[in-house]
Amino acid sequence: MPKISVELSEEELARVNEHAQSLGVSTRSWAKQLLINDAEKARFLAAARTALPTALEAVKDAPEGMR
């Protein structure tokens, strides 16, 4: 399975480890989930930006309270 290596200072690594521990997960699993979540968020937002003009066009003639 491919891996990603990230260089962190001792202070950065300590903060990351502390945060992962406060979440009750390993640093590795927290970092993996963080990367996946951020990529999925970016993908969702890109799709939403593409769909917004179509959605606005579809409801442009609707009564104001229904837009």
Secondary structure, DSSP 8 states (H G I E B T S, - for coil): ---------HHHHHHHHHHHHHHTS-HHHHHHHHHHHHHHHHHHHHHHHHHHHHHHHHTTTS-GGG-
